[in-house]
Amino acid sequence: MANDLYAFIEDHFATLTDPHRRKLVYPLTNILTSALCPVISGGDDFVSIAEWGRQKRACLVRFLQLINGIPSHDPFNAIFRDIKPAEFERCLLSGVTSLHEVTAGQVVAIDGKTLRQNYDKANAKSAIHRVSACATANHVSRGQVVVDAKSNEITAIPKLLEILDVSGCLVTIDAMGEQTEIAEKIVAGGADYVLAVKGNQPTLFVSHMDDDFARVKASRHESDDKGHGRTEHRSYYVCDVPDDLTDRVRWKGLKQIGVAISETMRGSKSCDEVRDSILSKKMSAKQFGAAMRGHWGIENSLHWQLDVTFGEDACRVRLGLADANLSVVRRAALGLLKNETSEKIGVKNKRLAAACNTRYMEKVLTGS
């Protein structure tokens, strides 16, 4: 298995440009793989990544040719500072996603997140903000782009869609994606969309909600959830696009509208929330609800895992492009860990198991 894994790694990193080719001491493949393994196992910065390699050399030599030994934290910092995040992610995720088949109808959530503690006041570098796409079924990252400091998420989403293969998928985006250009790009990519809407559109939804959608042929689904000291009741409605929908022709492929209503009780306090969406694919209210819950799972569960389990929000790595590239590694590691299902334990304890057990580490890396 070790030889197969080495060939697998070499194959997927073969096209990655090495910015330090003329000063080659450690092969680029060694640097990158020597980073992924410790991040899977609990390493959160380059010092801990290097220390993991020093302590687990016997693990790395099973599938890497350590020509000049184990790198210290400086080579890691130098490489991650200079490689292009988009190119690095394309190579790394091609390996991760090749282990997990993309199925027709898979829900891919696009969402934004800020790495709050990696701002650099001394060098006037703001905290990195990225827009990423993630498969909701297995939390495998499909790609991400960094939002330019002078730009916003709306301009970043089309760039992300250009590098994604979402053919056959259902793309969900929160209200930041309420742009006709984004809908066009999704449909042009062979996918369907569920886009949250705000602004003038909700007045139409409310007019139908007042009579419980009696004036239109609507599908309805309800669900209840309890946990963490709260109870939540959700109602989902979908119906064909009403004739009175303003500017309906502006939205490429628009077929239905959907409404998700959540009523949350926490102790004696209640909170109601209504989210309106437009859909390019005809589906039942139950299917719409599953897509919405999958998207919320990325907003809540995935971001929580990255911040709490991987310490992403507290990470102060910030030189050059190192913060963006280390973010790519974290997401790849989290996707691999969540998809290893032989051990019925949480991600935190899977990281511990990978740190202690070389065979389990190989199982996480290869998906088998």
N, C-alpha and C positions, 0 to 999 in steps of 0.2 A: 504493500500500500504506500510506503514511503516514497518509492521511486515513481509511482503513478502520481502522487501528490506533487512531487517536484516538477514533473513534466506538465502537470495541470497549471501550476503557478507560472512556470516559464512561458507557457503558451499564452496566457491571458495578459502578462505584462510585457510581451515581446514588442509591442508597438509604442510603449511609453517612452517619451524622450527623456534621457538622462541629462540634466543640466550640468552635471559635474563629470561628464565623460572623460575630459582630459586629465582630471585629477582622481581617476578611479582607484580607490583603495578597497572599498566594499561594493560588491555588485549591487546594482539597484534592486534586484529581486530580493536579495538578502535583507536589505534595509526595510523594504516594505512589508515583507512577510514577518520579519522579526518585530515589526510594530503591530501587525494584526493579532498575532498570537498573544502577546501580553495584554492588549486591550480586551481581548476575549476573556483573559484570566484575571483582570482587575487593575491593570496599569492605566493610569489616567494622564500621565505627562511623560516627557522624554526621559527624565531621570528614572522613573519607575519602569519604563519600557526597557531601558538599557540594563537596569538591575535584574529584571526578569530574565533577560537573555543570558546574563552572567550566571545566574543561579540555575537556569534550565538549559544549559548548553546541550546536554544529552538529548533533550527533546528536539531542539532545532537541527542537530546533525542527522536526524532521521530523515529529513526531507530537504535540507539545504546544504550546499557546499560552502562551508565556512572557511574560505581561502585565507583570510587574514584575521580570523577569530571573531569575537563578538564586538560589535561597535559600541563605543561609549555614547553618551547623550548628545555630544556635539555633532557627529555625523548625521544622527537622526534629525536634529534641528536644522542642519544645513540643507539636507535633501528636502525635507518637508517645507522649508521656507521658500524653496525655489521651483519645485515642480508645479505644473499648471493643474489646479484643482479639477477643472472639467475633464482634462485628459486622464488624470489619475483616476477619477471616479468612473469614467467610461471603462477603463481597463479592470478596475477592481470589481465593479458591479457586473461586468460581463461574466466574471467568474462566479460571483455569488448567485446571480439570477440564472445562470446555466444549470444550477443545482435545483432550481425550483421552476417548474413549468408554468408558463403564463396561460391560464385557461380562459376560454371565451366567457365574457361577462364578468370577469374579475373586476372588482372595484378598486380604483386607484385614486387615493385622496391627495389633493394638492393643498399644501398649507404652508404658512410662514412661521419662522421661529427666530428669536434673537438670542445670541450668546452674550449674556448680559455683562459678564465680568471680564471680557477680553478687550475692553476698550483701553486705549493707551493715551492718557491725557498728555503726557510729556511730548509725544510725537503727533498729537492731534489726530489720532486714529480712532474712529468711532467703533462701537461694538458691531461685530459682524451680524448681518441679518440675511437669512437665506430663505428661499422658497424651494420646497422639496416635494417630490411625489413618492408615495409609499403604497404598496399593495396592502389593503386592509385585512385580508385573510391571514397573511403570514408576517406582516410588518416588514417585509423586505423592501428596502429602498430601491426605487427605480431611477432616481437621479435628483440632482439639486443644482440650483444656480444661486450665486451670491448677489444680493440686491445692492446695486451701486448706491453710494452715499447720496448722490444727487438724483436718484431715481426712486421708484416705488415698486410695490409688488405687482401692480397691474402691468407695468412694462416688463417685469421679469418673467411672468407666466408664459407669454408667447415664446420667449427664448428657451424656457424649460421644455415646452411642448415640441420645439424644433428638434431637440436631442432625444426625446422619448419615443419608444415604440409602444403605442397604446392601442394598436389595432385590435379590435374585438373587445376592448375593455370599456368599463363605465367610469368616467372621470367625474369626481365630485370636487367642487370648489366652493368655499365660503363666499360671502358677499364681496370680497376683494376681486372675485372673478366675474362680476356683473358687467361684462364688456362683450359686444357683438363680435369683435375680432377673435376673442378667445373661443367663443362658441364655434366660429368658422374653422379655426385651426383644429379643434377637437374632432369635428365631423370630417374635415379633410384628412385627418390621420386615421380614419376608419374606426373611430370610437364614438361612443355616446356620452352625453353629459347630464349631470344633475347640478345646476348652478343656483346658489342662493341669490335672492333678489331683495333689494331695498329700494328706497326712493319712492317713486310714484306708483310702482306696481302693487304694493300691498293693499291699496284701497280696493282693488278689484277682488283680491282674495277675501278681504273682510266682508265685502258685499255678499259673497256666497256663503261665508261662514255664519252669517247672521241667521240664515234659515237651515243651518246644518247641511248645506250643499243639496237641498231638496230640489232646487231648480235645475241642477245639472246631474248627469249620471255619474256619480262618484263612487270609487272604491274606498272602503274604510277598513282600517285595522287598528287594534288597540293592544297595548302591552303594559305590564306592571313590573316594577323593579324595586327591590328592597336591598339596603346595605349601607354601611358606613353612617348609620343613624338617620337615614332618610328613606322616604318612600316616593316613588315617582310613577305617575301614570302618563302614558304617551298615547296620543291619537294621531293617526296618519290618514290623510285624504289625498287621492289623486283623481283627476278627471281630464277629459280631452280639453284642448284649448277652447275656451269660450269665444264666441263671435265678437264680444265686446272688449277683448284684450287689446290694449293700446299697443300699436306698433308690432303686432305679432309677426309680421313678415320680416322684421329686422333680425330675428333670431334664427340662424341657420338650423334647419331640421327640427324646429320646435313642434312637439306633439302633445305634451301634457303639462299641466301645472300640478304642483303638490304642496301640501301644507303639513307641517309637523308641529303639534301642540304638546308641550310638556307641562305637567302640573306637579310641582315638587313640594313635599312637606318635610321639614326638618324641625322636629319638636312641634312647637305651636306656630311656627312661621311657615308661610306658604309663598311660593314663587311660581308665576306662570310665564311661559315664553312661547312665542309663536314664530316659526321660521317658514318662509315661503320660498319655493323653488320652481324653476322651469326645467323641463325634461325633454330630451330629444328621443327618448325611447319609451314606447308604451309598456307599462308595467302595472302590477297590482299594488295596492297600498302596502301590503306586506313586504313586497320586494323593495318598494321605496323606503319603508322603515328600516329594512336591513342595510340599505346603502347609507342612510343617514346615520345609523348607529355605528357603522364601520368608520365613517368620517369622524364622528365624535370620538371614537376610540383612538384615532391617530392624534387628534387635538389634545386629548387628555392622557390616555395610557402611554402612548409612545413618547410624548414630550416628558412625561413624568419619569419614565424609565431612563431617558437620556440625562435628565437633570439630577435625579436622586441616585440611581444605580451607577451611572457612569460619571457623575459629577460634572456634567458639561457646563452648566450655568456658572460653576465656580472656577472653571479652568482659566488660567491666566496666560496660556500659550498665545502669543500674539505677534511674533516677528514675521514679517513678510507674509507669505501665504500659508504659514504653518497652522494657523487656527482653522482655516477652511479645510485643509487637507486632513487634519486630525479629526475633524467633524465627519468627514467621509468614512474614515476608519471606524469610528464609533457606530455609525449607522450600519455599516456592513457587519460589524461584530454583533450588534443587537439582532439583526436579521438572522444571522447564522445560529445564535443561541436560542432564539424563539422557535426556530424550525427544527431543533434537535429535540425530539419528543420521547426518547427512550427513558430518560430520567424525569419522573413526575415531580419536578421541583421548580422553584421560581428562577428568574434570570440571575438574581444575586447569587444563589447557591450553585447554579450552573457555572458561573464564573469561577467560583471556588473549586468546583469539581474539575474544571479544565486546568486550573493551576496545579492541582495535585496529581492528576491522572493523565499521562501522555496519550494513552489510547482514547480517552474521552475527548481530548483536544483534537485528535485526528478525526474523530467521529463528527465533531462540531464543524471542522473545516471542510469535510468532504460530503456531509449530509448522509452518510451511510455507516 
